[in-house]
Amino acid sequence: LTPEQQAALEQRVRERWQAMIERDFGQVWEYSTPTFRGVFPKSMYVHNFSYAVQWELTSVEVVDYDADAAVASVAAGVMSMPTKQTSSASRALGAVPVTIHEKWIFTDGEWWHSTSD
């Protein structure tokens, strides 16, 4: 990846996560590949998310890039916690750090989030 491609990818990852944090799942759908969006309508997509969890993006790291396939592997560091702490266990745990591995595809001059493995 060129420094410019990597910066553009990291920016797209951050923008998508900001939409997740704001629970704007329709906007999150916009970061999906054009092929995915052509098959999976936005109205159905937004129902796949939980409103019971809140996130905070703590880091973005490009882990790998396959130039032949134009696919990047990204590790997003996220603090995750329930919006309603209904048990003493969830109150005791608080925010939990997780690493979410994502696949991003570069096509038509733009980075797109891949929902498939």
Short mmCIF file of the C-alpha atoms (twelve columns), coordinates in Angstrom:
data_MODEL
# 
_entry.id   MODEL 
# 
loop_
_atom_site.group_PDB 
_atom_site.id 
_atom_site.type_symbol 
_atom_site.label_atom_id 
_atom_site.label_alt_id 
_atom_site.label_comp_id 
_atom_site.label_asym_id 
_atom_site.label_seq_id 
_atom_site.Cartn_x 
_atom_site.Cartn_y 
_atom_site.Cartn_z 
_atom_site.pdbx_PDB_model_num 
ATOM 1   C CA . LEU A 1   0.000   0.000   0.000  1 
ATOM 2   C CA . THR A 2   1.134   3.505   -0.683 1 
ATOM 3   C CA . PRO A 3   1.008   5.882   2.280  1 
ATOM 4   C CA . GLU A 4   -1.926  7.644   0.584  1 
ATOM 5   C CA . GLN A 5   -3.883  4.374   0.137  1 
ATOM 6   C CA . GLN A 6   -3.244  3.395   3.741  1 
ATOM 7   C CA . ALA A 7   -4.349  6.816   5.014  1 
ATOM 8   C CA . ALA A 8   -7.508  6.646   2.877  1 
ATOM 9   C CA . LEU A 9   -8.263  3.154   4.197  1 
ATOM 10  C CA . GLU A 10  -7.751  4.158   7.817  1 
ATOM 11  C CA . GLN A 11  -10.002 7.185   7.287  1 
ATOM 12  C CA . ARG A 12  -12.777 5.013   5.806  1 
ATOM 13  C CA . VAL A 13  -12.502 2.580   8.725  1 
ATOM 14  C CA . ARG A 14  -12.746 5.467   11.219 1 
ATOM 15  C CA . GLU A 15  -15.709 7.012   9.386  1 
ATOM 16  C CA . ARG A 16  -17.580 3.706   9.327  1 
ATOM 17  C CA . TRP A 17  -16.919 3.161   13.028 1 
ATOM 18  C CA . GLN A 18  -18.087 6.686   13.820 1 
ATOM 19  C CA . ALA A 19  -21.381 5.836   12.101 1 
ATOM 20  C CA . MET A 20  -21.539 2.646   14.212 1 
ATOM 21  C CA . ILE A 21  -20.916 4.640   17.393 1 
ATOM 22  C CA . GLU A 22  -23.684 7.064   16.393 1 
ATOM 23  C CA . ARG A 23  -25.941 4.101   15.570 1 
ATOM 24  C CA . ASP A 24  -26.445 5.414   12.057 1 
ATOM 25  C CA . PHE A 25  -26.638 1.928   10.580 1 
ATOM 26  C CA . GLY A 26  -27.987 3.238   7.292  1 
ATOM 27  C CA . GLN A 27  -24.731 5.176   6.927  1 
ATOM 28  C CA . VAL A 28  -22.762 2.064   7.936  1 
ATOM 29  C CA . TRP A 29  -24.454 0.237   5.028  1 
ATOM 30  C CA . GLU A 30  -23.037 2.901   2.667  1 
ATOM 31  C CA . TYR A 31  -19.515 1.609   3.402  1 
ATOM 32  C CA . SER A 32  -20.416 -1.907  2.224  1 
ATOM 33  C CA . THR A 33  -19.211 -3.066  -1.177 1 
ATOM 34  C CA . PRO A 34  -21.356 -2.020  -4.137 1 
ATOM 35  C CA . THR A 35  -22.071 -5.708  -4.827 1 
ATOM 36  C CA . PHE A 36  -23.337 -6.253  -1.285 1 
ATOM 37  C CA . ARG A 37  -25.502 -3.129  -1.431 1 
ATOM 38  C CA . GLY A 38  -26.949 -4.325  -4.730 1 
ATOM 39  C CA . VAL A 39  -28.149 -7.541  -3.091 1 
ATOM 40  C CA . PHE A 40  -28.840 -6.575  0.519  1 
ATOM 41  C CA . PRO A 41  -31.230 -3.617  0.919  1 
ATOM 42  C CA . LYS A 42  -30.433 -0.925  3.460  1 
ATOM 43  C CA . SER A 43  -33.814 -1.437  5.162  1 
ATOM 44  C CA . MET A 44  -32.907 -5.045  5.991  1 
ATOM 45  C CA . TYR A 45  -29.301 -4.261  6.889  1 
ATOM 46  C CA . VAL A 46  -30.118 -1.795  9.657  1 
ATOM 47  C CA . HIS A 47  -32.027 -4.491  11.561 1 
ATOM 48  C CA . ASN A 48  -28.869 -6.593  12.010 1 
ATOM 49  C CA . PHE A 49  -27.437 -4.400  14.760 1 
ATOM 50  C CA . SER A 50  -27.955 -4.265  18.483 1 
ATOM 51  C CA . TYR A 51  -28.851 -1.079  20.256 1 
ATOM 52  C CA . ALA A 52  -27.836 -2.703  23.547 1 
ATOM 53  C CA . VAL A 53  -24.112 -2.146  23.007 1 
ATOM 54  C CA . GLN A 54  -22.105 1.028   22.725 1 
ATOM 55  C CA . TRP A 55  -18.675 1.268   21.180 1 
ATOM 56  C CA . GLU A 56  -15.620 3.467   21.268 1 
ATOM 57  C CA . LEU A 57  -12.984 3.093   18.563 1 
ATOM 58  C CA . THR A 58  -9.536  3.079   20.144 1 
ATOM 59  C CA . SER A 59  -7.259  2.061   17.262 1 
ATOM 60  C CA . VAL A 60  -7.073  1.142   13.598 1 
ATOM 61  C CA . GLU A 61  -4.237  -1.003  12.262 1 
ATOM 62  C CA . VAL A 62  -3.762  -2.277  8.724  1 
ATOM 63  C CA . VAL A 63  -2.526  -5.805  9.392  1 
ATOM 64  C CA . ASP A 64  -2.079  -7.157  5.863  1 
ATOM 65  C CA . TYR A 65  -2.660  -6.237  2.236  1 
ATOM 66  C CA . ASP A 66  -3.005  -8.589  -0.724 1 
ATOM 67  C CA . ALA A 67  -2.170  -6.441  -3.758 1 
ATOM 68  C CA . ASP A 68  -3.341  -9.069  -6.273 1 
ATOM 69  C CA . ALA A 69  -6.797  -9.250  -4.685 1 
ATOM 70  C CA . ALA A 70  -6.798  -5.569  -3.546 1 
ATOM 71  C CA . VAL A 71  -7.930  -6.713  -0.096 1 
ATOM 72  C CA . ALA A 72  -6.704  -5.300  3.197  1 
ATOM 73  C CA . SER A 73  -7.076  -6.860  6.623  1 
ATOM 74  C CA . VAL A 74  -7.696  -4.305  9.346  1 
ATOM 75  C CA . ALA A 75  -7.759  -4.703  13.123 1 
ATOM 76  C CA . ALA A 76  -10.093 -2.238  14.808 1 
ATOM 77  C CA . GLY A 77  -9.569  -1.820  18.531 1 
ATOM 78  C CA . VAL A 78  -12.917 -1.185  20.162 1 
ATOM 79  C CA . MET A 79  -14.126 -0.668  23.711 1 
ATOM 80  C CA . SER A 80  -17.526 -2.331  23.977 1 
ATOM 81  C CA . MET A 81  -20.050 -2.068  26.778 1 
ATOM 82  C CA . PRO A 82  -23.750 -2.645  27.308 1 
ATOM 83  C CA . THR A 83  -25.958 0.434   27.152 1 
ATOM 84  C CA . LYS A 84  -28.027 -0.858  30.056 1 
ATOM 85  C CA . GLN A 85  -26.085 -2.540  32.808 1 
ATOM 86  C CA . THR A 86  -28.785 -4.845  34.094 1 
ATOM 87  C CA . SER A 87  -26.685 -7.093  36.275 1 
ATOM 88  C CA . SER A 88  -23.984 -6.654  38.845 1 
ATOM 89  C CA . ALA A 89  -21.681 -8.637  36.555 1 
ATOM 90  C CA . SER A 90  -22.147 -6.186  33.653 1 
ATOM 91  C CA . ARG A 91  -21.608 -3.247  36.023 1 
ATOM 92  C CA . ALA A 92  -18.446 -4.871  37.345 1 
ATOM 93  C CA . LEU A 93  -17.087 -5.572  33.860 1 
ATOM 94  C CA . GLY A 94  -17.768 -2.129  32.435 1 
ATOM 95  C CA . ALA A 95  -16.162 -1.519  29.052 1 
ATOM 96  C CA . VAL A 96  -14.398 -4.492  27.484 1 
ATOM 97  C CA . PRO A 97  -11.604 -4.085  24.922 1 
ATOM 98  C CA . VAL A 98  -12.026 -6.179  21.784 1 
ATOM 99  C CA . THR A 99  -10.210 -6.391  18.472 1 
ATOM 100 C CA . ILE A 100 -12.476 -6.703  15.474 1 
ATOM 101 C CA . HIS A 101 -10.875 -8.028  12.308 1 
ATOM 102 C CA . GLU A 102 -12.314 -6.530  9.154  1 
ATOM 103 C CA . LYS A 103 -11.732 -7.036  5.461  1 
ATOM 104 C CA . TRP A 104 -11.685 -4.002  3.167  1 
ATOM 105 C CA . ILE A 105 -11.648 -4.188  -0.631 1 
ATOM 106 C CA . PHE A 106 -10.181 -1.523  -2.909 1 
ATOM 107 C CA . THR A 107 -12.253 -1.176  -6.047 1 
ATOM 108 C CA . ASP A 108 -13.083 1.677   -8.401 1 
ATOM 109 C CA . GLY A 109 -10.712 3.946   -6.488 1 
ATOM 110 C CA . GLU A 110 -12.422 3.498   -3.093 1 
ATOM 111 C CA . TRP A 111 -12.174 1.282   -0.015 1 
ATOM 112 C CA . TRP A 112 -15.278 -0.788  0.775  1 
ATOM 113 C CA . HIS A 113 -16.036 -2.840  3.863  1 
ATOM 114 C CA . SER A 114 -16.539 -6.520  3.057  1 
ATOM 115 C CA . THR A 115 -19.219 -8.271  5.073  1 
ATOM 116 C CA . SER A 116 -18.054 -11.724 4.014  1 
ATOM 117 C CA . ASP A 117 -15.060 -13.709 5.184  1 
# 
